[in-house]
Amino acid sequence: MDQHKTTAGALQTPMTGPINNPAAVAQALLHNPGATQALNNNPTAATAAQALLGNHGVTHKPHLNNPGVGQQLISYPGVGQQHINNPGVGQQLISYPGVGQQHISNPGVGQLMGVPGSGQGSINKPSTAQALMRSPSDSRALIRGDRGSMLSMSDDNVMMNQILATHAPDGREFDVRPLLYLVEDILNRATQHVDFLVKGTLDQVELEERAQAANHIAMLEALTYTIDRIACELSYKALGGSDAHATTTAIFNLLSSYTWDAKLVISLSAFALNYGEFWLLAQIYSTNQLAKSMAVLRQLPSLLEHAAPLKPRFDALNSLIRTMMDVTRCVVQFKELPLKYISPDAPALATAMTHIPTAVYWTIRSMVACATQISSLTNAGHEFGVSTTESWELSTLAHKLRNIYEHLKQQLSYCYKHIDERMDVEIYQMLLAIFDPNVLHIDNMKALKALIYDKDDKQPLLDGATKRQVSLDVLRRKNVLLLISSLEFANDELAILEQIYNESRIHATRLESQYEVVWIPIVDHSIIPLPEEMQTKFENLQSPMPWYSVQDPLFIKKPVIRFIKEVWHFRTKPILVVLDPQGKVVSPNAIHMMWIWGSTAFPFTSLREEALWREETWRLDLLVDGIDPTVLTWIKEEKYIFLYGGDDIEWIRRFANSARSVASASRIPLEMVYVGKSNKREQVKKVTGIINAEKLSYAWQDQAMIWFFWSRLESMLFSKIQLGRGDDQDPMLQQIKKLLSYGREGGWAVLSRGSNIAVNGHSSTVLPALGGYDEWKINVAEKGFDGAFKEYHDKLHDAAHPCCRFEFPNTIRIPETMRCPECPRLMEKYTAFLCCHDEQGIPGSLF
C-alpha cells in the first residue's frame, strides 16, 4: 500500500467500525453504491477495503511507518480510547456516500484503529449508529438516557475529581481574548438565524470587528489542530450517541496542558466552528450550488422545511449557547484581573477560582449536549419537532449554567469593587504627590491629566467659543482656573462669572499673561450611567459657557472627586482653584476674591488676595461695589446713606419712617436702600413689594443683586479664613462678622456719609438710637449728623450687647474656632437643625 501523508483531518474523522466483521462492512458497502463504485475505480481504496475486511496487518502498518502519528495518539489516550470503543461511528460514516472512500484511502484512519485493542470493543456490542439508521426516532432514548445519567450523578465531587485529574497546565500563557471575540461574532450571528428561518427576515446587526483588528494569526495557527480535533470529537461523538460525561472528559484530556480559560475558549471555538457552518449552509444553500449540495448531504433542506415547529428547540439551544458565552466571558475576565490590585487569596477571587473548574466542565458539557441536539435534528428531522423533552434537557442545562454564571458574576463584581478601591487609593496618593507644593514640574500637563483625563484616545475638553472638542494641550504652560461645581449651578452665578471672565481677559491681554478657565463638573458616580435628566442639566449648563469645559462629567473619576473634596474642600458651592503654568496651586479657591474684587483680583493668586486686603478699608464701596450704580452715585455725591435689611415688615416701617423724620429734622440729604436678607427669598420678595407700595424707601428689585450682596459679604469672611486670618482683630473683619451675624435675626442698618461708614448696628439698637434723636440732636452741629448718631448708638450698644451667631452649613469648610466680633471671647460651637420654610432659597447662599 502506498504511504500517504497523514493529515490532522485523518485523525479527526476516525472510523472505528468492526474491522473483524466483514459482513458488517459488506452490508454497509451494499447500501452505498457510490462507495462500491469508488472501490472498483480506486485500487488504493480497494486495498484499504481489503485491509478493513480481513487484513489486520495492513491496518497496523501505518503505525510502523508513521511514528509521529502514533505519538500523537499516545499523547491523548483518553480521546483515542473513546473513539475506539464506539464502533457505531465507523458504520455511520460508511453509510454516507463517498465518506467511506476518503477514510479508507487515508492511512491515518488505519493508524487510529491500529491502536492495540481497538477492534475488541466492537465484537459483541451492537452498533448505536445502526440503530439510528434503522429508526431515527430511537435516538430519543439515547438523549433521554444521557439526560438520566446527567441527573443521576449524585456525587459531583467524584466527577470533578476526574476532571481535576486531567488538569496539568504546562505553564504556557496566551491571550484568549482575540479568539473569544471571533467566537462571539460567529455565535452571535448564528443564534439569530432561527427568526430568519421562521419570519423570513433578519435584522442585520453590524457587530464590531474586534477580532479582525487583533493580532492573533500566530495564535490561531498554533491552535488550529486542537480546535479541529475537538470539533470532530463533538461531531462524531454526537453521531454515535456517546455518553456526554465521557465525551466531556475526553475533551479535557485533550486540553490537559491548557489553563482553565484557554480550555473553555478553545472548546467554544470548536463548537462555533460546527454550529457556524451549520447555519452558514442554512443561510446560503438556496442561492449557492456548492452550499446546496453540502446541505443535501447534511439533510438540511428537510430540516429547514419544518423550521417553525422546531423553533422551541432552536430557542432552547440558542438560550443555552448564550449562557455558555456568558460563562466563558466571565471566566476570561477572572483571568484578566490585574494581580497588582488583587491577590489570589482575596476572598472573592479565591471563592471564584474554586468554582471555575466546575463552570468550565458544565459549559463544555453543554457544548456536547448542543452538538447532540444538532446531530439529532439533522438525522431525525421534523419528527422531533413535536417533542418537548429535548428542549427541556437544554433548558435544564441552561438553568444550571445560569446559576453558575450568576454566582461567578457576583464574585467578579466583588473583585472589581476591590480592584477599584485599590486603584482609587493609588490615584489619590498620586494626586497628593503631584500637587505637593514642594514638588516642581516642567509644565502643567501632568497635573491636568491626573485631574481630567490621563489617556490620549479622546479629546476631553469642549471649547466654549468654537464648541469643538480639543485636547489638554490647549492648556499647556498657561495659568489655568479650574471652576469646580456640581450641576446645581445658579444662572446668576454664571452670569457674574462670565462678566468677570471677559473683564479678566482684557487684563490678561494687557499684562501679556495667558490664562484659561476650565469647568470641572462634579456628579455622583453611584448613578452611572447618568440619568437623562442629569445629562440634560449638564448640557444646559455647559452650552452657554464661553470657557473650556470637560466634555463628559464621568471623565472626572471618584478618587479625583475625593481629592477635590478633601484637599481643596469642595462641598456644593463652586470653587475656583488656580494653577500656575507648572501646575502648582497658587490659590485653593479664588472664587472669594473674584466675588469681592472682580477682574481687579487678576491673576487670582493668594499673593494677590493678600495684597488687596492690605489695601482695603471698611467702607460702603466695599459692600456694594459692582452691584448698584445708584448707590455708587449717592456715594460720590457724599450723601448720608442707610443700607438696611431684614424680613420684619413692622420694624422696617418704623425704621424707615423714623429715619426720614430725623433726616428732615436735621436737614440732611438721606437716602435709604433695602438689601433684603441672606435667606428667606419669598419673604424678602413680599417685603420688597410692601416697601415699593408704601414708598418707604428705595429697594433692590432684582433677587440676583440681593444674592450677590450677601455672597460677596460671605466671601469676605471666607477669604480671611482661607488666608488664615479669620480671627484677626482688625476692625474691618469685626465689622464684616457683625453684619453677617445681624443679618440672621430681625433687622439691621449701616449708616454712612459718602463712602465712610459710621454705624453698623442691630435692629435692637438702631431704632432706639433714632428714637432718641431729641437727646443727641444738640451734638449734630458740633459732631455732624453721623458723628452724633454714632456716639449715641454706641452707648446703647454697650448696654445691650446683642448676641452674635454664625451658622455654617456642612456645604463649606467650617473654621475650627471663631472669636466674637462684639467681644474678644472665643465663641461656643453648637450643632443646630434649622428650617427656614423657604424652598426657594437665595441661589448659592451659604447661610
Salt bridges, closest charged atoms under 4 A:
ASP170 OD2 - ARG172 NE 2.70
GLU173 OE1 - LYS335 NZ 2.95
GLU184 OE1 - ARG210 NH2 3.57
GLU184 OE2 - ARG329 NH1 2.56
ASP185 OD1 - ARG189 NE 2.92
ASP195 OD1 - LYS311 NZ 3.79
GLU209 OE2 - ARG189 NH2 3.42
GLU233 OE1 - HIS83 NE2 2.90
GLU233 OE1 - ARG229 NH1 3.33
GLU233 OE2 - LYS237 NZ 2.64
GLU277 OE2 - ARG298 NH2 3.59
ASP315 OD2 - LYS311 NZ 2.89
ASP326 OD1 - ARG329 NH2 2.52
ASP326 OD2 - ARG402 NH2 3.02
GLU336 OE1 - ARG177 NH2 2.73
GLU406 OE2 - ARG402 NH1 3.82
GLU406 OE1 - LYS409 NZ 3.52
GLU426 OE2 - LYS340 NZ 3.37
ASP443 OD2 - ARG476 NH1 2.92
ASP454 OD1 - LYS455 NZ 3.75
ASP456 OD1 - LYS449 NZ 3.67
ASP473 OD1 - ARG476 NH2 2.62
GLU488 OE2 - LYS537 NZ 2.86
GLU516 OE2 - LYS478 NZ 3.50
GLU516 OE1 - ARG505 NH1 3.43
GLU566 OE2 - ARG562 NE 3.18
GLU610 OE2 - ARG725 NH2 3.92
GLU616 OE2 - ARG619 NH2 2.71
ASP621 OD1 - ARG619 NH1 3.85
GLU637 OE1 - LYS639 NZ 3.37
ASP647 OD2 - LYS680 NZ 3.43
GLU650 OE2 - ARG653 NH1 2.80
GLU671 OE2 - LYS639 NZ 3.11
GLU682 OE2 - LYS685 NZ 3.82
GLU694 OE2 - ARG653 NH2 2.79
ASP727 OD1 - LYS737 NZ 3.68
GLU745 OE2 - ARG805 NH2 2.34
ASP774 OD1 - LYS777 NZ 3.56
GLU791 OE2 - LYS783 NZ 2.47
ASP794 OD2 - LYS790 NZ 3.15
ASP794 OD1 - HIS793 ND1 3.61
ASP798 OD1 - HIS797 ND1 3.76
GLU807 OE1 - ARG744 NH2 2.85
GLU807 OE2 - ARG805 NH1 2.81
GLU822 OE1 - LYS738 NZ 3.91
GLU822 OE1 - HIS797 NE2 2.52
